Amino acid sequence: MKCFNYLLLLICCLFLTIRLQAQQVKYPGELTVAQDGSGNYKTIQEAVNSVRDLGAQQVIIHIKKGTYHEKLIIPTWKTKISLIGEDTKNTIITNADYSGKANPGGTDAFGKDKFTTYTSYTVLVQGNDCMIENLTIENTAGAVGQAVALHVEGDRCIIRNCKLLGHQDTLYASTEKSRQLYQDCYIEGTTDFIFGEATAVFQNCVIKSLTNSYVTAAATTPRQQFGFVLFNCKLIADTSVTKAYLGRPWRPYAKTVYIQCDLGSHILPEGWNPWKGDAMFPDKEKTAYYAEYKNSGAGAATTARVSWSKQLTSEEAKTYTLKNILGGADNWEPSTD
């Protein structure tokens, strides 16, 4: 009997010790990544992995200057993460995967032995409430087809003062339930280099076309009130570029609106392209919603715009506010600081 009581006491003590140790685990609110070993981690992925799963507090990961050769994933269970670079010019996340490139790991989770558009990313954000600031995110694969730099699926994501560099499909603003805000960013690419299903707002961004092609390719669903909305953005181009469209519909209910943007001379007079030749959706111009309001610049003349595009009235333009576009059922009010 004494032995039994002693054993029971030992088990209880062991249980309490384990429980106390578990309670003592602390997850810091700030971390630092530095390649020289002066921070908490040397890679960004290690820092992300260390953050508490489904944490309630925003965790700031400071990233020191350097070129980080990573294929970075912020998974769905890593929420409320802020990646803050030391400065945009010298803090770079880079990779070079592209659609059709052989996967060095063999087959992926989907049984594919080659990367696709959807897996070619340099950075994948799946977790909600992610914020990225003062970073350059690039895909250096070049003119080889679809090669995504930043792929965002999470909800309530803010990308601020970042450079997004690539060629075709630079930025994938993905999934219809995702709300995304891009502020003071520089985005460059060739074909459809801002594309996807998300509700996404671009404020005060510089958007550069590297070839004669299409700037946006929204895939908005019929269930979304808004798609891509660009406020006060400046559209520029490489000196060789003379023929670029504001957008074309990747899917039939694509929505894209430019408001008070500066449109360069490379923007074609017709403005928009219907993406003919899609056998599954041959008449997307009948359902797409493409509109403009008080744009300026050499490419802003509206007299020759395609008949199925729209010029907003002042009353219609009033509905285009951050609150209306991004608020959603939870009344999200993204910080503009």
C-alpha positions in Angstrom: 0.0 0.0 0.0 2.9 2.3 0.9 4.5 1.6 -2.4 1.3 2.4 -4.3 0.9 5.7 -2.5 4.5 6.6 -3.2 4.1 5.8 -6.9 0.9 7.8 -7.1 2.7 10.8 -5.4 5.6 10.4 -7.8 3.2 10.5 -10.8 1.4 13.5 -9.5 4.7 15.4 -8.9 5.8 14.5 -12.4 2.5 15.7 -13.9 2.7 19.0 -12.0 6.3 19.5 -13.1 5.4 19.0 -16.8 2.4 21.3 -16.4 4.5 24.0 -14.8 7.1 23.7 -17.5 4.5 24.0 -20.2 3.0 27.1 -18.5 6.5 28.7 -18.3 7.0 28.5 -22.1 7.1 32.1 -23.3 6.6 33.3 -26.9 8.3 36.7 -27.4 6.4 39.5 -29.1 9.5 40.5 -31.1 12.2 38.5 -32.9 15.2 39.4 -35.0 16.6 37.7 -38.1 20.2 38.4 -39.0 22.4 36.4 -41.3 25.5 37.3 -39.2 24.1 35.5 -36.2 23.4 38.6 -34.1 19.7 38.0 -34.0 17.5 35.2 -32.7 17.5 33.4 -36.0 19.5 33.4 -39.3 16.6 32.6 -41.6 13.2 34.1 -41.8 11.5 30.7 -42.0 13.1 29.7 -38.7 11.6 32.8 -37.1 8.2 32.2 -38.5 8.2 28.6 -37.4 9.0 29.7 -33.8 5.9 31.9 -33.5 3.1 30.5 -31.4 0.5 28.7 -33.5 -2.8 30.7 -33.8 -1.4 33.3 -31.4 -3.5 36.2 -30.1 -0.8 38.9 -30.3 0.9 40.4 -33.3 4.5 39.2 -33.4 7.0 41.4 -35.1 9.9 39.7 -36.9 12.6 42.3 -37.6 14.7 41.4 -40.6 18.2 42.8 -40.8 19.8 43.8 -44.1 20.8 40.9 -46.4 19.7 38.8 -49.3 17.7 35.9 -48.0 17.6 33.0 -50.5 14.4 31.4 -49.2 11.1 29.9 -50.4 9.2 31.3 -47.4 5.9 30.0 -46.2 3.7 31.5 -43.6 1.1 28.7 -43.1 -2.5 29.1 -42.0 -1.7 28.4 -38.3 0.9 31.1 -38.1 -1.3 34.2 -37.7 -0.6 37.8 -36.7 2.9 37.9 -38.0 4.6 41.1 -39.1 7.7 40.9 -41.2 9.6 44.2 -41.0 12.7 44.7 -43.1 15.5 47.0 -42.1 15.1 48.8 -45.5 13.6 48.0 -48.8 16.7 48.4 -50.9 19.0 46.1 -49.0 16.6 43.6 -47.3 15.6 41.1 -50.0 13.9 37.7 -50.1 14.7 36.0 -53.4 14.0 32.7 -55.2 13.8 31.6 -58.9 11.1 28.9 -59.2 8.7 29.0 -62.2 5.9 27.0 -63.8 7.4 24.0 -65.5 10.6 23.9 -63.6 11.5 20.5 -62.2 10.9 20.2 -58.5 14.2 19.2 -56.9 12.3 17.4 -54.1 10.6 15.1 -56.5 6.8 15.3 -56.3 4.9 17.8 -54.2 1.9 17.3 -52.0 -0.3 17.4 -55.1 1.7 14.7 -57.0 3.3 17.3 -59.3 7.0 16.8 -60.2 7.2 20.3 -61.6 6.3 23.7 -60.2 3.1 25.3 -61.3 2.0 29.0 -61.2 0.5 28.3 -57.7 3.7 26.8 -56.3 6.3 29.0 -58.0 6.2 31.7 -55.3 9.1 33.1 -53.4 6.9 34.1 -50.5 3.5 32.4 -49.7 1.3 34.0 -47.1 -1.6 31.8 -45.9 -1.9 33.0 -42.3 -4.4 35.8 -41.5 -3.4 39.2 -40.2 0.0 39.3 -41.8 1.8 42.5 -42.3 4.9 42.9 -44.5 6.9 46.2 -44.6 10.2 47.5 -46.0 11.1 44.4 -48.0 11.9 43.5 -51.5 10.4 40.2 -52.6 11.6 39.0 -56.0 11.4 36.0 -58.4 14.5 36.1 -60.5 13.5 33.3 -62.9 13.2 35.8 -65.7 11.0 35.7 -68.9 10.3 32.0 -68.6 6.5 32.0 -68.0 4.6 32.2 -64.8 6.9 32.9 -61.8 5.3 34.4 -58.7 7.2 36.6 -56.3 4.4 37.1 -53.7 1.4 34.8 -53.2 -1.1 36.0 -50.6 -4.1 33.8 -49.5 -4.5 35.1 -45.9 -7.2 37.5 -44.8 -6.6 41.0 -43.5 -3.1 41.3 -44.9 -1.2 44.5 -45.4 1.8 45.0 -47.6 3.5 48.4 -47.1 6.5 50.0 -48.6 7.7 46.9 -50.4 9.1 46.1 -53.8 7.6 43.2 -55.7 9.8 42.2 -58.6 9.2 39.6 -61.3 8.1 39.1 -64.9 4.9 37.2 -65.6 2.5 36.8 -62.6 4.6 38.8 -60.1 1.8 39.2 -57.5 -0.9 36.6 -56.9 -3.6 38.2 -54.8 -5.4 34.9 -54.2 -8.7 33.6 -52.9 -12.0 35.3 -52.8 -12.2 35.5 -49.0 -8.9 37.3 -48.8 -8.8 41.1 -48.2 -5.5 42.7 -49.0 -4.1 46.2 -48.8 -1.0 47.4 -50.6 0.4 50.8 -49.7 3.3 52.7 -51.1 4.6 49.6 -53.0 6.6 49.3 -56.2 5.4 46.4 -58.4 6.8 45.4 -61.7 6.3 42.7 -64.3 5.3 41.7 -67.8 2.0 39.8 -68.3 -0.9 39.8 -65.8 1.6 40.7 -63.1 -1.1 41.6 -60.7 -3.7 38.8 -60.8 -6.1 36.7 -58.7 -9.4 36.4 -56.9 -8.8 38.6 -53.8 -10.4 41.8 -52.9 -7.3 44.0 -53.0 -6.7 47.7 -52.7 -3.6 49.4 -54.0 -2.8 52.9 -52.6 -0.1 55.2 -53.8 1.8 52.4 -55.6 4.1 52.6 -58.6 3.3 49.9 -61.1 5.8 49.3 -63.9 5.2 47.3 -67.1 8.3 45.7 -68.5 6.8 44.6 -71.8 3.8 45.3 -74.1 1.2 43.3 -72.3 -1.5 43.4 -69.5 -1.1 45.0 -66.1 -3.9 43.2 -64.2 -5.9 39.9 -64.5 -8.5 39.8 -61.9 -10.5 36.6 -61.2 -13.2 38.1 -59.0 -16.1 35.8 -58.3 -19.8 36.7 -58.6 -20.1 36.7 -54.8 -17.7 39.7 -54.4 -18.7 43.3 -54.5 -15.2 44.5 -55.2 -12.1 43.1 -56.9 -9.0 45.1 -57.5 -9.2 48.8 -56.7 -6.2 51.2 -57.4 -6.1 54.6 -55.7 -3.6 57.3 -56.7 -1.3 54.8 -58.3 1.3 55.7 -61.0 1.6 53.4 -64.0 4.9 53.6 -65.7 6.8 51.5 -68.2 10.2 50.5 -69.6 11.2 52.7 -72.4 10.5 49.9 -74.9 6.9 49.5 -73.8 4.2 51.3 -75.9 1.2 49.0 -75.8 -0.2 47.9 -72.4 -3.7 47.3 -71.2 -5.0 48.3 -67.8 -6.3 44.7 -67.5 -8.0 41.7 -68.9 -10.5 39.3 -67.2 -8.9 36.0 -66.0 -12.4 35.0 -65.0 -15.8 36.2 -66.3 -16.7 38.4 -63.3 -13.4 40.2 -63.0 -13.6 43.6 -61.3 -10.9 46.2 -61.6 -11.2 50.0 -60.9 -8.6 52.8 -61.3 -9.4 55.9 -59.3 -7.3 59.1 -59.6 -4.3 57.3 -61.0 -1.6 58.6 -63.3 -1.6 56.5 -66.4 1.5 56.7 -68.6 1.5 56.9 -72.4 2.1 53.2 -72.7 -1.6 52.5 -71.8 -3.5 51.9 -75.0 -6.5 54.1 -75.9 -9.0 51.2 -75.6 -7.7 50.6 -72.1 -9.0 47.1 -71.5 -8.8 43.7 -73.3 -11.7 41.1 -73.3 -9.3 38.1 -73.3 -10.8 36.4 -76.3 -9.9 32.9 -77.2 -10.9 31.4 -73.8 -13.0 28.4 -74.9 -14.6 28.0 -71.5 -15.5 31.7 -71.1 -15.7 33.2 -74.6 -17.6 36.4 -73.7 -16.1 37.7 -70.5 -16.6 41.3 -71.5 -20.3 40.8 -70.9 -19.9 40.2 -67.2 -16.6 41.8 -66.3 -16.7 45.2 -64.5 -13.9 47.6 -65.5 -14.1 51.2 -64.5 -12.2 54.4 -64.0 -12.6 57.7 -62.2 -10.7 61.0 -62.8 -7.5 59.4 -63.9 -4.8 61.6 -65.4 -1.7 61.3 -67.6 -1.1 60.6 -71.2 -2.9 57.2 -71.1 -6.0 58.5 -69.3 -8.1 59.7 -72.2 -11.4 57.9 -72.2 -12.8 58.8 -75.7 -11.6 55.5 -77.2 -12.1 53.2 -74.3 -13.9 49.9 -75.0 -17.7 50.2 -74.9 -18.1 47.7 -72.1 -15.9 49.6 -69.7 -17.3 52.3 -67.4 -16.5 55.8 -66.2 -17.8 56.2 -62.6 -20.0 59.1 -61.6 -19.0 61.2 -58.5 -21.8 59.4 -56.6 -20.6 56.0 -57.6 -17.0 56.9 -56.8 -18.0 57.7 -53.2 -18.7 54.0 -52.5 -15.0 53.3 -53.1 -13.6 53.7 -49.6 -11.3 51.4 -47.6 -14.2 50.8 -45.2 -16.6 49.7 -47.9 -14.1 47.7 -49.9 -12.3 45.9 -47.1 -14.6 46.2 -44.1 -16.4 42.9 -44.6 -18.6 41.2 -41.9 -16.0 41.9 -39.2 -15.7 45.6 -40.0 -11.9 45.4 -40.6 -10.3 48.8 -40.5 -6.7 48.4 -41.7 -4.1 50.7 -40.1 -3.0 53.4 -42.5 0.0 54.5 -40.3 
